[in-house]
Amino acid sequence: MTSRPNDFTDLQWELFLEWESSRKDQCHRLLSYYPETGPLRRDLYPRHMEFFRFGATERERLFMAANRVGKTEGAGGYEMALHLTGEYPEWWEGRRFAEPVKAWACGDTSQTVRDIVQFKLLGPINALGTGLIPGDSIIDTKRRAGSVPDLIETVRIKHKSGGTSVLTFKSYDQGREAFQGTEQNVVWLDEEPPADVYSECLLRTMPTATFTGGIVMLTFTPLRGISDVVLSFLPDGRHPAGKCVVMATWDDVPHLSAQDKADMLAAMPPHMRDARTKGIPALGAGAIYPISEEDVTIPDFAIPEHWPRVYALDVGWNNTGALWGAWDREADIVYLTAEYKRGQCEPAIHAQAIKSRGEWIPGVVDPASAGANQKDGSKLMDVYRGLGLDIQPAENTVEAGILAVWERLSSGRIKAFKSLQAWLAEFRLYRRDEKGRVVKDNDHLMDGMRYLVMSGLQIAKTKPVPHKPRPRDWRTA
């Protein structure tokens, strides 16, 4: 603790201690994030926590989020500061570096790097150390020569292990060549990069014989639509090995009030609203179901026993998806109530998960499963029946099925429980390409919705009433 100078009065010393406490709080903003209690507590930010957790297993992560949800400071910037200092909180479940790291923090232009990325990590130029990186961890900084004043090029930072981490700020307007060079442990790309810059960043973090490999984090609102970078995270209806994408909307964070949302929404052009409020990229040639998700999704509720139920199954090695529906016959409304989606598992695992929701519920399945499975030559439909599933082949006329689903959606006769996050992610990106063809990416549950509407309602049934044995008549016993 600082000793009191002899010439300080009691009042001067009290004011000094108050000032020093305030200064230390400013220099340790990192500690204010994600405690167990308070407005920034962890349970209020589930998408941020999910993004961090994936860092333990995935080399490339995309936080594709709406504006103002905390993707820059609360996601990318926060994690970058942890890696640079090694000061991980006890609850941290993401990637950890036991030794100092070499890292890049990047943005689209030199000015936005200074005004956003540099500001979030270091604080204003006249108060360095009041950003996410604690002031007492910063050893020194070096400014970049050029036309943008106060732009820092490199920072040396104390790491908990006793060594020194090195952070370099870069911008996409420097061109691809500026991203060539040495191996990096952490690369953070705030705002969507050009595809060639992203490729260079992947090369810098790729494992070699002498380098264990690093991680790449992307945090942006998808204002460029379905770009090459976005598509690289969503091919073939699954996340490729080593990649993951986490999406966050205004409804996923608590710090935006209803008035905040209304004011921002009023200032946005209509064609940008899905990207800026939900993190949904523009769909190129067009969404297949151009209807607001707010008009489709509803809070979960207990399903009445007299509503018949059914599920639809779309099988495949990369991903198998199942979607459950309950049918209110009187109002003719189909409620999508549950989902299952998992890849690269044997049929027995999928079958067990499906039966756990009710073995009595019948299902309709992609009719292609009646053909030979490329893996072992067996017929998947027969395999699943042998595992105890009550399934029938579904009608799979694509355009007629899409029309039937659209008619129900547009008339309010399909509703989806808000808990169906995998279904909602597919719904947001279900689209046609420039030639009007359905894009067959990440669409297992969308196919399932067609199967339910076209075939499932015909076989849906209510839960059987358990048989109660008649009481035994003691007089005839």
Secondary structure as GFF3:
##gff-version 3
##sequence-region A 1 477
A	DSSP	alpha_helix	10	26	.	.	.	ID=ss1
A	DSSP	three_ten_helix	29	32	.	.	.	ID=ss2
A	DSSP	three_ten_helix	42	44	.	.	.	ID=ss3
A	DSSP	alpha_helix	46	54	.	.	.	ID=ss4
A	DSSP	beta_strand	60	65	.	.	.	ID=ss5
A	DSSP	pi_helix	71	77	.	.	.	ID=ss6
A	DSSP	alpha_helix	78	85	.	.	.	ID=ss7
A	DSSP	beta_strand	102	107	.	.	.	ID=ss8
A	DSSP	alpha_helix	110	112	.	.	.	ID=ss9
A	DSSP	pi_helix	113	118	.	.	.	ID=ss10
A	DSSP	alpha_helix	119	122	.	.	.	ID=ss11
A	DSSP	three_ten_helix	125	127	.	.	.	ID=ss12
A	DSSP	three_ten_helix	135	137	.	.	.	ID=ss13
A	DSSP	beta_strand	138	143	.	.	.	ID=ss14
A	DSSP	beta_strand	152	158	.	.	.	ID=ss15
A	DSSP	beta_strand	164	171	.	.	.	ID=ss16
A	DSSP	three_ten_helix	172	174	.	.	.	ID=ss17
A	DSSP	three_ten_helix	176	179	.	.	.	ID=ss18
A	DSSP	beta_strand	186	190	.	.	.	ID=ss19
A	DSSP	alpha_helix	195	204	.	.	.	ID=ss20
A	DSSP	beta_strand	215	220	.	.	.	ID=ss21
A	DSSP	alpha_helix	228	231	.	.	.	ID=ss22
A	DSSP	three_ten_helix	235	237	.	.	.	ID=ss23
A	DSSP	beta_strand	243	248	.	.	.	ID=ss24
A	DSSP	three_ten_helix	250	252	.	.	.	ID=ss25
A	DSSP	alpha_helix	258	266	.	.	.	ID=ss26
A	DSSP	three_ten_helix	270	272	.	.	.	ID=ss27
A	DSSP	alpha_helix	273	278	.	.	.	ID=ss28
A	DSSP	three_ten_helix	293	295	.	.	.	ID=ss29
A	DSSP	beta_strand	297	298	.	.	.	ID=ss30
A	DSSP	beta_strand	309	314	.	.	.	ID=ss31
A	DSSP	beta_strand	320	328	.	.	.	ID=ss32
A	DSSP	beta_strand	333	342	.	.	.	ID=ss33
A	DSSP	alpha_helix	347	355	.	.	.	ID=ss34
A	DSSP	beta_strand	363	365	.	.	.	ID=ss35
A	DSSP	three_ten_helix	367	370	.	.	.	ID=ss36
A	DSSP	alpha_helix	380	386	.	.	.	ID=ss37
A	DSSP	beta_strand	391	393	.	.	.	ID=ss38
A	DSSP	alpha_helix	398	410	.	.	.	ID=ss39
A	DSSP	beta_strand	414	417	.	.	.	ID=ss40
A	DSSP	alpha_helix	421	429	.	.	.	ID=ss41
A	DSSP	alpha_helix	444	451	.	.	.	ID=ss42
A	DSSP	pi_helix	452	456	.	.	.	ID=ss43
A	DSSP	alpha_helix	457	459	.	.	.	ID=ss44
###
